[in-house]
Amino acid sequence: MTKEKEPTQYPANIDPKSTLPTTPSTAPENRCGGLSASQAATLFLALFSVILLTDLWSKTAAFEYLGSEVYYNSDGLPYLLQTSIREVFPGFGLEASLNLGAFNGWFSGMTILLISISALSVPICFVVSLRMKPRAPWMVTSLALIGSGAAGNLYDRSVIGGVRDFIRWSIHLGETEYVWPNFNIADSAIVCGVAIILIRELILMKRAANTSRG
């Protein structure tokens, strides 16, 4: 008579299921939609390149279209001799301007500091996109948006001495026109990248709260 094989005995504190090999289809990274390092690098660099080139081209094209040329004073600071507004449709138009600071002119005159921050943020975004686990596509996209936006404005600050802005939004309330500070595609990319991260985090927090209550 063949002796029936006895089942394997596991210690009480070990779950037998945890000892089973994990297949690629059930690996945590794949379950979460994670990318491999090479896939993350490809996605990051592709988005980074497209957005950066689009930003630099759009700035040059807009300034040429508006007839705005950058001049420099005796201190080497850039300025525009003249500028004009071209309305595309009510509330949206093109207007060339130079920003020697950050958003709305904040930190104006602190070019070296702003260049340093931008120069550090670009490689940091790339490294984080490769080293984070899991490498979620939405997060890689967000980091590519932020990195490319920082690179676009880094070029302007390093080469021109100020950031070229040309997108103009405004709203009329009665007889008063409220104008949002001019911006560019690089600024838009940074804002979109940060917004994606914040929205995603809020969604995850809401899911976690619902799970804990359930």
N, CA, C and O of each residue as an XYZ file, in Angstrom:
856
protein
N       0.855     -1.194      0.000
C       0.000      0.000      0.000
C       0.889      1.243      0.000
O       1.842      1.356      0.772
N       0.545      2.163     -0.888
C       1.337      3.391     -0.982
C       0.985      4.320      0.165
O      -0.182      4.600      0.438
N       2.026      4.783      0.821
C       1.811      5.674      1.961
C       1.464      7.072      1.459
O       2.179      7.649      0.640
N       0.360      7.600      1.965
C      -0.075      8.924      1.522
C       0.855      9.987      2.104
O       1.194      9.969      3.287
N       1.262     10.929      1.215
C       2.202     11.976      1.631
C       1.531     12.938      2.596
O       0.441     13.448      2.340
N       2.210     13.172      3.712
C       1.663     14.078      4.714
C       1.829     15.522      4.254
O       2.840     15.863      3.640
N       0.851     16.370      4.542
C       0.962     17.783      4.142
C       2.093     18.477      4.892
O       2.404     18.148      6.036
N       2.697     19.448      4.208
C       3.801     20.201      4.809
C       3.287     21.012      5.982
O       2.259     21.684      5.899
N       4.034     20.933      7.085
C       3.656     21.670      8.283
C       4.373     23.014      8.310
O       5.586     23.078      8.105
N       3.625     24.094      8.562
C       4.202     25.426      8.666
C       4.057     25.925     10.094
O       3.096     25.569     10.776
N       5.000     26.748     10.560
C       4.865     27.362     11.884
C       3.579     28.169     11.950
O       3.067     28.645     10.937
N       3.073     28.310     13.164
C       1.781     28.977     13.354
C       1.788     30.422     12.876
O       0.748     30.943     12.473
N       2.968     31.089     12.915
C       3.028     32.507     12.559
C       3.307     32.738     11.084
O       3.538     33.877     10.679
N       3.292     31.683     10.264
C       3.572     31.821      8.832
C       2.361     31.392      8.033
O       1.816     30.308      8.239
N       1.944     32.257      7.113
C       0.828     31.939      6.229
C       1.359     31.119      5.065
O       2.247     31.587      4.351
N       0.838     29.891      4.845
C       1.326     29.059      3.734
C       1.245     29.763      2.392
O       2.089     29.530      1.527
N       0.234     30.634      2.196
C       0.090     31.320      0.913
C       1.243     32.272      0.648
O       1.587     32.542     -0.502
N       1.848     32.789      1.744
C       2.938     33.746      1.566
C       4.201     33.090      1.054
O       5.113     33.782      0.601
N       4.278     31.739      1.116
C       5.480     31.045      0.658
C       5.404     30.675     -0.809
O       6.381     30.192     -1.381
N       4.232     30.899     -1.434
C       4.092     30.565     -2.841
C       4.848     31.566     -3.692
O       4.882     32.749     -3.354
N       5.458     31.127     -4.789
C       6.193     32.056     -5.661
C       5.255     33.060     -6.302
O       4.118     32.739     -6.646
N       5.743     34.270     -6.456
C       4.949     35.329     -7.071
C       5.222     35.369     -8.558
O       6.373     35.496     -8.975
N       4.191     35.262     -9.355
C       4.348     35.303    -10.806
C       4.354     36.747    -11.266
O       3.862     37.621    -10.553
N       4.908     37.019    -12.461
C       4.945     38.396    -12.951
C       3.581     39.060    -12.985
O       3.471     40.268    -12.779
N       2.526     38.265    -13.249
C       1.198     38.870    -13.364
C       0.652     39.329    -12.026
O      -0.256     40.159    -11.980
N       1.206     38.785    -10.906
C       0.702     39.180     -9.591
C       1.719     39.991     -8.813
O       1.499     40.278     -7.636
N       2.819     40.366     -9.431
C       3.818     41.173     -8.744
C       3.215     42.518     -8.385
O       2.440     43.069     -9.166
N       3.559     43.066     -7.205
C       2.965     44.320     -6.771
C       3.103     45.426     -7.797
O       2.163     46.189     -8.017
N       4.286     45.523     -8.440
C       4.507     46.616     -9.369
C       3.562     46.521    -10.554
O       3.038     47.532    -11.021
N       3.341     45.288    -11.049
C       2.455     45.117    -12.187
C       1.001     45.340    -11.804
O       0.227     45.890    -12.588
N       0.624     44.912    -10.594
C      -0.749     45.120    -10.157
C      -1.074     46.607    -10.078
O      -2.213     47.011    -10.314
N      -0.069     47.424     -9.743
C      -0.287     48.854     -9.596
C      -0.033     49.611    -10.900
O      -0.030     50.842    -10.915
N       0.176     48.883    -11.982
C       0.425     49.547    -13.251
C       1.809     50.142    -13.328
O       2.017     51.132    -14.029
N       2.764     49.558    -12.620
C       4.112     50.088    -12.603
C       4.856     49.841    -13.901
O       4.572     48.887    -14.625
N       5.813     50.714    -14.188
C       6.654     50.599    -15.371
C       8.023     50.090    -14.978
O       8.447     50.255    -13.834
N       8.713     49.475    -15.916
C      10.105     49.113    -15.685
C      10.936     50.391    -15.744
O      10.449     51.433    -16.181
N      12.192     50.308    -15.305
C      13.052     51.492    -15.311
C      13.237     52.033    -16.724
O      13.226     53.246    -16.933
N      13.406     51.141    -17.689
C      13.602     51.584    -19.074
C      12.332     52.216    -19.641
O      12.403     53.192    -20.387
N      11.175     51.661    -19.289
C       9.911     52.239    -19.748
C       9.689     53.622    -19.138
O       9.245     54.550    -19.814
N      10.006     53.743    -17.849
C       9.853     55.036    -17.179
C      10.782     56.073    -17.794
O      10.385     57.219    -18.006
N      12.025     55.672    -18.082
C      12.990     56.593    -18.685
C      12.531     57.032    -20.070
O      12.647     58.204    -20.427
N      12.008     56.085    -20.848
C      11.532     56.408    -22.195
C      10.365     57.383    -22.149
O      10.336     58.365    -22.891
N       9.394     57.106    -21.264
C       8.234     57.989    -21.133
C       8.655     59.377    -20.674
O       8.204     60.382    -21.225
N       9.517     59.432    -19.667
C       9.969     60.716    -19.130
C      10.685     61.524    -20.200
O      10.349     62.686    -20.425
N      11.672     60.922    -20.865
C      12.483     61.652    -21.839
C      11.673     62.076    -23.058
O      11.913     63.142    -23.624
N      10.710     61.239    -23.468
C       9.875     61.596    -24.620
C       9.022     62.824    -24.308
O       8.995     63.780    -25.083
N       8.324     62.795    -23.166
C       7.501     63.939    -22.778
C       8.360     65.171    -22.519
O       8.017     66.278    -22.934
N       9.473     64.970    -21.833
C      10.388     66.067    -21.512
C      10.841     66.773    -22.784
O      10.805     68.001    -22.860
N      11.267     66.004    -23.783
C      11.793     66.581    -25.025
C      10.716     67.337    -25.792
O      10.945     68.452    -26.260
N       9.537     66.723    -25.919
C       8.449     67.356    -26.675
C       8.024     68.673    -26.030
O       7.868     69.681    -26.719
N       7.839     68.664    -24.715
C       7.371     69.868    -24.023
C       8.439     70.952    -24.034
O       8.128     72.125    -24.240
N       9.696     70.574    -23.813
C      10.779     71.563    -23.804
C      10.920     72.233    -25.166
O      11.003     73.459    -25.251
N      10.948     71.435    -26.233
C      11.092     72.001    -27.577
C       9.883     72.865    -27.944
O      10.032     73.921    -28.558
N       8.693     72.412    -27.566
C       7.487     73.199    -27.840
C       7.521     74.527    -27.100
O       7.136     75.558    -27.651
N       7.978     74.505    -25.860
C       8.060     75.728    -25.064
C       9.028     76.727    -25.684
O       8.687     77.898    -25.853
N      10.226     76.276    -26.021
C      11.232     77.185    -26.578
C      10.799     77.723    -27.938
O      10.988     78.902    -28.238
N      10.216     76.847    -28.759
C       9.758     77.300    -30.081
C       8.627     78.312    -29.942
O       8.622     79.330    -30.635
N       7.671     78.046    -29.055
C       6.516     78.937    -28.906
C       6.933     80.314    -28.403
O       6.368     81.321    -28.828
N       7.906     80.370    -27.511
C       8.384     81.667    -27.015
C       8.990     82.488    -28.145
O       8.680     83.668    -28.309
N       9.860     81.846    -28.922
C      10.504     82.547    -30.032
C       9.483     82.983    -31.074
O       9.524     84.117    -31.552
N       8.562     82.082    -31.429
C       7.552     82.395    -32.443
C       6.632     83.518    -31.980
O       6.302     84.410    -32.762
N       6.216     83.483    -30.720
C       5.306     84.507    -30.201
C       5.971     85.876    -30.175
O       5.354     86.872    -30.554
N       7.220     85.934    -29.733
C       7.919     87.218    -29.667
C       8.140     87.782    -31.066
O       8.032     88.992    -31.267
N       8.448     86.925    -32.034
C       8.613     87.392    -33.409
C       7.281     87.880    -33.975
O       7.227     88.910    -34.647
N       6.224     87.150    -33.706
C       4.896     87.523    -34.197
C       4.451     88.864    -33.618
O       3.821     89.667    -34.307
N       4.781     89.100    -32.352
C       4.387     90.343    -31.688
C       5.360     91.483    -31.954
O       5.116     92.618    -31.546
N       6.464     91.185    -32.639
C       7.454     92.213    -32.935
C       8.189     92.702    -31.705
O       8.620     93.853    -31.650
N       8.334     91.831    -30.715
C       8.993     92.200    -29.456
C      10.416     91.665    -29.438
O      10.638     90.459    -29.553
N      11.369     92.563    -29.294
C      12.779     92.176    -29.272
C      13.378     92.498    -27.905
O      13.049     93.513    -27.292
N      14.250     91.626    -27.445
C      14.863     91.796    -26.127
C      16.102     92.676    -26.252
O      16.975     92.417    -27.081
N      16.173     93.723    -25.421
C      17.342     94.597    -25.357
C      17.936     94.492    -23.958
O      17.334     93.912    -23.054
N      19.133     95.067    -23.795
C      19.825     95.011    -22.500
C      20.296     96.406    -22.119
O      20.820     97.144    -22.952
N      20.104     96.762    -20.847
C      20.558     98.068    -20.380
C      22.029     98.020    -19.987
O      22.700     97.006    -20.181
N      22.519     99.112    -19.438
C      23.939     99.199    -19.093
C      24.341     98.221    -17.993
O      25.519     97.890    -17.858
N      23.373     97.758    -17.210
C      23.655     96.780    -16.156
C      23.525     95.343    -16.649
O      23.710     94.398    -15.883
N      23.205     95.185    -17.931
C      23.070     93.844    -18.491
C      21.716     93.205    -18.258
O      21.543     92.012    -18.510
N      20.747     93.987    -17.776
C      19.412     93.442    -17.530
C      18.560     93.537    -18.795
O      18.583     94.561    -19.477
N      17.821     92.496    -19.110
C      17.007     92.503    -20.330
C      15.725     93.322    -20.159
O      15.185     93.432    -19.058
N      15.255     93.887    -21.256
C      13.978     94.597    -21.242
C      13.404     94.605    -22.658
O      14.110     94.341    -23.631
N      12.126     94.909    -22.751
C      11.456     95.009    -24.043
C      11.218     96.477    -24.358
O      10.691     97.223    -23.532
N      11.610     96.885    -25.560
C      11.443     98.281    -25.948
C       9.975     98.620    -26.161
O       9.517     99.701    -25.792
N       9.250     97.695    -26.753
C       7.823     97.900    -26.955
C       7.119     96.547    -27.000
O       7.730     95.518    -27.291
N       5.857     96.572    -26.713
C       5.069     95.346    -26.767
C       3.648     95.694    -27.182
O       3.231     96.850    -27.100
N       2.925     94.705    -27.620
C       1.547     94.922    -28.051
C       0.708     93.723    -27.646
O       1.238     92.650    -27.358
N      -0.593     93.911    -27.625
C      -1.520     92.839    -27.266
C      -2.292     92.413    -28.508
O      -2.881     93.246    -29.196
N      -2.289     91.133    -28.787
C      -3.071     90.581    -29.898
C      -4.138     89.670    -29.303
O      -3.833     88.611    -28.755
N      -5.375     90.091    -29.417
C      -6.467     89.291    -28.855
C      -6.822     88.149    -29.797
O      -7.081     88.369    -30.980
N      -6.833     86.934    -29.270
C      -7.215     85.756    -30.046
C      -8.724     85.570    -29.976
O      -9.381     85.373    -30.999
N      -9.264     85.632    -28.777
C     -10.705     85.676    -28.546
C     -10.906     86.353    -27.195
O      -9.957     86.450    -26.416
N     -12.114     86.822    -26.897
C     -12.331     87.565    -25.650
C     -11.805     86.824    -24.422
O     -12.190     85.687    -24.146
N     -10.924     87.493    -23.699
C     -10.352     86.900    -22.493
C      -9.028     86.200    -22.713
O      -8.341     85.862    -21.749
N      -8.657     85.976    -23.970
C      -7.399     85.279    -24.251
C      -6.669     85.986    -25.389
O      -7.255     86.326    -26.417
N      -5.373     86.195    -25.172
C      -4.578     86.852    -26.199
C      -3.096     86.620    -25.995
O      -2.686     85.821    -25.153
N      -2.302     87.324    -26.773
C      -0.848     87.228    -26.710
C      -0.273     88.590    -26.348
O      -0.671     89.613    -26.904
N       0.658     88.590    -25.420
C       1.344     89.816    -25.012
C       2.737     89.446    -24.519
O       2.876     88.700    -23.550
N       3.751     89.956    -25.170
C       5.128     89.639    -24.786
C       5.513     90.386    -23.513
O       5.220     91.571    -23.360
N       6.169     89.680    -22.614
C       6.684     90.299    -21.394
C       7.876     89.493    -20.897
O       8.023     88.314    -21.219
N       8.715     90.138    -20.117
C       9.885     89.480    -19.530
C       9.723     89.437    -18.022
O       9.430     90.451    -17.389
N       9.914     88.269    -17.460
C       9.809     88.090    -16.014
C      11.204     87.832    -15.458
O      11.816     86.806    -15.754
N      11.698     88.755    -14.660
C      13.032     88.606    -14.073
C      12.993     87.860    -12.751
O      14.024     87.692    -12.100
N      11.808     87.411    -12.350
C      11.675     86.647    -11.114
C      10.959     85.340    -11.363
O      11.140     84.700    -12.399
N      10.133     84.949    -10.389
C       9.325     83.741    -10.538
C       7.895     84.179    -10.833
O       7.687     85.164    -11.542
N       6.905     83.459    -10.300
C       5.506     83.782    -10.576
C       5.187     85.213    -10.172
O       5.459     85.640     -9.050
N       4.597     85.950    -11.124
C       4.158     87.326    -10.883
C       5.298     88.228    -10.406
O       5.071     89.202     -9.689
N       6.535     87.890    -10.815
C       7.674     88.726    -10.467
C       8.268     88.476     -9.095
O       9.170     89.199     -8.671
N       7.772     87.453     -8.387
C       8.343     87.149     -7.075
C       9.820     86.807     -7.219
O      10.233     86.222     -8.220
N      10.616     87.174     -6.215
C      12.061     86.923     -6.189
C      12.767     87.589     -7.369
O      13.778     87.085     -7.859
N      12.233     88.713     -7.820
C      12.853     89.437     -8.925
C      14.269     89.867     -8.545
O      14.507     90.365     -7.445
N      15.193     89.667     -9.466
C      16.586     90.007     -9.222
C      17.399     88.880     -8.614
O      18.622     88.984     -8.517
N      16.741     87.799     -8.202
C      17.444     86.657     -7.605
C      17.644     85.568     -8.665
O      17.277     84.408     -8.477
N      18.241     85.990     -9.786
C      18.384     85.093    -10.937
C      19.224     83.869    -10.611
O      18.879     82.755    -11.005
N      20.326     84.067     -9.893
C      21.222     82.947     -9.574
C      20.493     81.897     -8.740
O      20.642     80.698     -8.977
N      19.709     82.346     -7.769
C      18.953     81.413     -6.932
C      17.939     80.638     -7.768
O      17.815     79.421     -7.629
N      17.216     81.342     -8.635
C      16.204     80.689     -9.463
C      16.835     79.718    -10.458
O      16.281     78.652    -10.729
N      17.998     80.090    -11.002
C      18.712     79.185    -11.912
C      19.144     77.928    -11.170
O      19.033     76.821    -11.697
N      19.635     78.097     -9.953
C      20.094     76.948     -9.159
C      18.944     76.001     -8.844
O      19.089     74.782     -8.943
N      17.798     76.569     -8.464
C      16.635     75.731     -8.148
C      16.186     74.950     -9.380
O      15.908     73.754     -9.294
N      16.116     75.627    -10.526
C      15.695     74.957    -11.762
C      16.692     73.888    -12.179
O      16.308     72.798    -12.603
N      17.992     74.211    -12.053
C      19.031     73.261    -12.458
C      19.009     72.003    -11.599
O      19.336     70.918    -12.080
N      18.629     72.137    -10.343
C      18.543     70.972     -9.457
C      17.258     70.180     -9.684
O      17.257     68.952     -9.604
N      16.173     70.883     -9.964
C      14.878     70.208    -10.079
C      14.799     69.280    -11.284
O      14.108     68.263    -11.231
N      15.496     69.612    -12.374
C      15.425     68.775    -13.582
C      15.988     67.374    -13.333
O      15.274     66.397    -13.563
N      17.250     67.229    -12.868
C      17.755     65.877    -12.611
C      17.027     65.171    -11.473
O      16.892     63.947    -11.494
N      16.560     65.920    -10.484
C      15.821     65.298     -9.380
C      14.546     64.641     -9.900
O      14.223     63.517     -9.517
N      13.825     65.338    -10.769
C      12.593     64.769    -11.345
C      12.896     63.485    -12.107
O      12.144     62.514    -12.015
N      13.990     63.477    -12.856
C      14.338     62.294    -13.648
C      14.724     61.122    -12.749
O      14.264     59.999    -12.961
N      15.560     61.377    -11.754
C      16.010     60.313    -10.855
C      14.835     59.737    -10.069
O      14.724     58.520     -9.925
N      13.966     60.595     -9.565
C      12.806     60.121     -8.801
C      11.907     59.254     -9.670
O      11.380     58.246     -9.200
N      11.725     59.633    -10.933
C      10.866     58.853    -11.826
C      11.413     57.454    -12.066
O      10.650     56.540    -12.376
N      12.730     57.271    -11.926
C      13.339     55.956    -12.121
C      13.397     55.138    -10.839
O      13.301     53.911    -10.883
N      13.552     55.799     -9.703
C      13.794     55.082     -8.449
C      12.536     54.832     -7.621
O      12.554     53.983     -6.729
N      11.458     55.540     -7.890
C      10.250     55.342     -7.083
C       9.639     53.975     -7.378
O       9.794     53.440     -8.476
N       8.951     53.424     -6.399
C       8.282     52.133     -6.543
C       6.853     52.238     -6.012
O       6.655     52.686     -4.883
N       5.856     51.837     -6.798
C       5.978     51.464     -8.206
C       6.139     52.700     -9.080
O       5.817     53.814     -8.667
N       6.635     52.489    -10.278
C       6.811     53.598    -11.215
C       5.495     53.800    -11.970
O       5.336     53.339    -13.101
N       4.587     54.475    -11.344
C       3.261     54.685    -11.930
C       3.355     55.629    -13.123
O       4.028     56.657    -13.035
N       2.697     55.305    -14.236
C       2.758     56.166    -15.423
C       2.319     57.600    -15.146
O       2.920     58.542    -15.662
N       1.268     57.775    -14.329
C       0.790     59.127    -14.055
C       1.832     59.942    -13.305
O       1.956     61.147    -13.524
N       2.589     59.284    -12.412
C       3.610     59.995    -11.651
C       4.803     60.346    -12.533
O       5.362     61.436    -12.413
N       5.194     59.437    -13.411
C       6.286     59.724    -14.348
C       5.890     60.892    -15.250
O       6.704     61.771    -15.533
N       4.635     60.893    -15.698
C       4.138     61.991    -16.529
C       4.196     63.317    -15.780
O       4.613     64.331    -16.339
N       3.783     63.312    -14.526
C       3.808     64.532    -13.712
C       5.227     65.064    -13.558
O       5.467     66.263    -13.705
N       6.158     64.173    -13.264
C       7.549     64.587    -13.082
C       8.150     65.097    -14.384
O       8.955     66.028    -14.372
N       7.765     64.495    -15.513
C       8.257     64.968    -16.812
C       7.729     66.367    -17.113
O       8.451     67.203    -17.657
N       6.471     66.619    -16.759
C       5.895     67.950    -16.950
C       6.634     68.992    -16.115
O       6.984     70.064    -16.610
N       6.864     68.669    -14.853
C       7.557     69.609    -13.962
C       8.997     69.826    -14.424
O       9.473     70.960    -14.479
N       9.690     68.730    -14.758
C      11.085     68.840    -15.184
C      11.253     69.616    -16.472
O      12.162     70.439    -16.583
N      10.391     69.370    -17.451
C      10.502     70.074    -18.731
C      10.158     71.552    -18.579
O      10.778     72.406    -19.214
N       9.171     71.853    -17.738
C       8.844     73.249    -17.487
C       9.990     73.989    -16.822
O      10.306     75.124    -17.180
N      10.607     73.333    -15.849
C      11.762     73.939    -15.176
C      12.909     74.149    -16.157
O      13.600     75.166    -16.098
N      13.114     73.188    -17.062
C      14.199     73.294    -18.042
C      13.950     74.434    -19.027
O      14.881     75.147    -19.401
N      12.690     74.608    -19.450
C      12.370     75.685    -20.379
C      12.654     77.053    -19.793
O      13.230     77.909    -20.465
N      12.258     77.270    -18.551
C      12.522     78.554    -17.906
C      13.984     78.689    -17.496
O      14.510     79.799    -17.423
N      14.640     77.563    -17.228
C      16.073     77.589    -16.930
C      16.850     78.114    -18.127
O      17.777     78.909    -17.972
N      16.474     77.671    -19.318
C      17.136     78.160    -20.537
C      16.986     79.674    -20.654
O      17.962     80.378    -20.914
N      15.782     80.171    -20.465
C      15.546     81.612    -20.594
C      16.365     82.412    -19.584
O      16.986     83.416    -19.932
N      16.361     81.960    -18.339
C      17.096     82.701    -17.308
C      18.601     82.669    -17.568
O      19.293     83.659    -17.328
N      19.106     81.543    -18.055
C      20.546     81.388    -18.266
C      21.025     82.122    -19.511
O      22.102     82.718    -19.501
N      20.240     82.085    -20.579
C      20.665     82.646    -21.867
C      20.190     84.083    -22.058
O      20.946     84.929    -22.534
N      18.941     84.359    -21.688
C      18.358     85.676    -21.940
C      18.438     86.581    -20.716
O      18.538     87.800    -20.849
N      18.393     85.988    -19.530
C      18.433     86.779    -18.309
C      17.071     86.972    -17.686
O      16.960     87.538    -16.599
N      16.039     86.512    -18.355
C      14.674     86.594    -17.850
C      13.796     85.620    -18.612
O      14.163     85.162    -19.694
N      12.647     85.306    -18.056
C      11.747     84.329    -18.676
C      10.781     85.042    -19.621
O      10.145     86.029    -19.252
N      10.686     84.529    -20.838
C       9.774     85.093    -21.837
C       8.353     84.555    -21.618
O       8.117     83.349    -21.693
N       7.431     85.451    -21.351
C       6.017     85.099    -21.192
C       5.219     85.733    -22.324
O       5.574     86.802    -22.821
N       4.142     85.070    -22.727
C       3.367     85.627    -23.842
C       1.883     85.270    -23.803
O       1.107     85.833    -24.576
N       1.467     84.362    -22.938
C       0.058     83.971    -22.870
C      -0.670     84.895    -21.892
O      -0.245     85.069    -20.749
N      -1.761     85.478    -22.355
C      -2.477     86.486    -21.562
C      -3.934     86.078    -21.364
O      -4.676     85.897    -22.329
N      -4.335     85.935    -20.101
C      -5.729     85.641    -19.752
C      -6.301     86.834    -18.996
O      -5.623     87.436    -18.163
N      -7.535     87.163    -19.289
C      -8.178     88.265    -18.571
C      -9.679     88.013    -18.481
O     -10.230     87.195    -19.218
N     -10.318     88.712    -17.585
C     -11.767     88.607    -17.427
C     -12.319     90.003    -17.159
O     -11.740     90.775    -16.395
N     -13.435     90.315    -17.791
C     -14.081     91.610    -17.603
C     -15.267     91.467    -16.653
O     -16.162     90.650    -16.869
N     -15.253     92.263    -15.621
C     -16.380     92.343    -14.691
C     -16.847     93.791    -14.690
O     -16.237     94.661    -14.068
N     -17.934     94.025    -15.396
C     -18.378     95.399    -15.569
C     -17.423     96.130    -16.490
O     -17.155     95.679    -17.604
N     -16.913     97.247    -16.031
C     -15.965     98.023    -16.822
C     -14.520     97.729    -16.433
O     -13.591     98.322    -16.983
N     -14.333     96.819    -15.491
C     -12.984     96.514    -15.003
C     -12.463     95.229    -15.633
O     -13.180     94.232    -15.714
N     -11.210     95.260    -16.078
C     -10.563     94.079    -16.641
C      -9.537     93.551    -15.637
O      -8.640     94.279    -15.211
N      -9.680     92.292    -15.270
C      -8.734     91.649    -14.367
C      -7.834     90.737    -15.197
O      -8.308     89.825    -15.875
N      -6.535     90.997    -15.133
C      -5.579     90.280    -15.981
C      -4.726     89.353    -15.128
O      -4.128     89.775    -14.138
N      -4.678     88.083    -15.525
C      -3.801     87.120    -14.868
C      -2.373     87.385    -15.330
O      -2.172     87.723    -16.497
N      -1.369     87.244    -14.456
C       0.015     87.460    -14.888
C       0.368     86.603    -16.106
O       0.053     85.413    -16.155
N       1.023     87.225    -17.083
C       1.397     86.496    -18.296
C       2.225     85.261    -17.961
O       2.983     85.253    -16.990
N       2.073     84.223    -18.770
C       2.813     82.984    -18.531
C       3.165     82.339    -19.861
O       2.902     82.909    -20.920
N       3.758     81.154    -19.809
C       4.184     80.454    -21.022
C       3.875     78.964    -20.890
O       3.277     78.530    -19.905
N       4.282     78.195    -21.880
C       3.998     76.757    -21.866
C       4.766     76.055    -20.748
O       4.254     75.107    -20.151
N       5.979     76.505    -20.459
C       6.751     75.907    -19.364
C       6.015     76.062    -18.039
O       5.929     75.116    -17.256
N       5.488     77.253    -17.793
C       4.708     77.480    -16.569
C       3.491     76.558    -16.520
O       3.172     75.982    -15.479
N       2.817     76.429    -17.667
C       1.631     75.570    -17.737
C       1.982     74.124    -17.434
O       1.234     73.431    -16.744
N       3.133     73.660    -17.954
C       3.557     72.280    -17.717
C       3.810     72.033    -16.235
O       3.421     70.995    -15.699
N       4.461     72.983    -15.576
C       4.744     72.838    -14.146
C       3.441     72.777    -13.345
O       3.276     71.923    -12.475
N       2.523     73.690    -13.649
C       1.243     73.726    -12.933
C       0.470     72.428    -13.146
O      -0.090     71.875    -12.199
N       0.437     71.939    -14.392
C      -0.281     70.689    -14.684
C       0.351     69.508    -13.955
O      -0.357     68.653    -13.422
N       1.690     69.460    -13.930
C       2.377     68.372    -13.236
C       2.067     68.348    -11.754
O       1.781     67.292    -11.189
N       2.124     69.508    -11.125
C       1.814     69.597     -9.694
C       0.339     69.274     -9.444
O       0.006     68.602     -8.468
N      -0.542     69.754    -10.328
C      -1.978     69.510    -10.161
C      -2.305     68.023    -10.240
O      -3.128     67.528     -9.470
N      -1.666     67.306    -11.166
C      -1.905     65.863    -11.293
C      -1.531     65.145    -10.000
O      -2.265     64.276     -9.528
N      -0.381     65.515     -9.429
C       0.069     64.880     -8.188
C      -0.912     65.164     -7.050
O      -1.282     64.255     -6.308
N      -1.331     66.422     -6.912
C      -2.243     66.788     -5.827
C      -3.600     66.104     -5.974
O      -4.153     65.592     -5.001
N      -4.131     66.098     -7.197
C      -5.435     65.460     -7.425
C      -5.358     63.968     -7.139
O      -6.255     63.399     -6.516
N      -4.275     63.334     -7.600
C      -4.105     61.900     -7.363
C      -4.008     61.605     -5.872
O      -4.605     60.643     -5.388
N      -3.260     62.425     -5.145
C      -3.121     62.209     -3.708
C      -4.459     62.381     -2.996
O      -4.771     61.630     -2.072
N      -5.244     63.355     -3.417
C      -6.564     63.553     -2.812
C      -7.471     62.351     -3.064
O      -8.222     61.935     -2.182
N      -7.394     61.797     -4.277
C      -8.195     60.612     -4.599
C      -7.784     59.434     -3.723
O      -8.636     58.720     -3.194
N      -6.461     59.230     -3.570
C      -5.970     58.124     -2.752
C      -6.366     58.297     -1.288
O      -6.723     57.330     -0.615
N      -6.301     59.538     -0.801
C      -6.693     59.805      0.584
C      -8.184     59.525      0.793
O      -8.585     58.983      1.823
N      -8.996     59.902     -0.197
C     -10.435     59.657     -0.091
C     -10.729     58.164     -0.110
O     -11.585     57.692      0.638
N     -10.024     57.415     -0.961
C     -10.211     55.965     -1.014
C      -9.821     55.321      0.305
O     -10.514     54.435      0.805
N      -8.690     55.779      0.870
C      -8.236     55.220      2.138
C      -9.240     55.505      3.251
O      -9.493     54.655      4.104
N      -9.811     56.716      3.233
C     -10.799     57.073      4.256
C     -12.057     56.225      4.117
O     -12.623     55.778      5.115
N     -12.495     56.005      2.874
C     -13.685     55.177      2.643
C     -13.448     53.729      3.058
O     -14.339     53.070      3.594
N     -12.218     53.237      2.799
C     -11.880     51.863      3.165
C     -11.875     51.679      4.675
O     -12.372     50.677      5.190
N     -11.305     52.662      5.387
C     -11.242     52.561      6.848
C     -12.635     52.623      7.471
O     -12.893     51.981      8.489
N     -13.529     53.396      6.859
C     -14.897     53.475      7.375
C     -15.689     52.222      7.046
O     -16.591     51.826      7.785
N     -15.328     51.586      5.894
C     -16.047     50.378      5.496
C     -15.633     49.173      6.289
O     -16.153     48.080      6.066
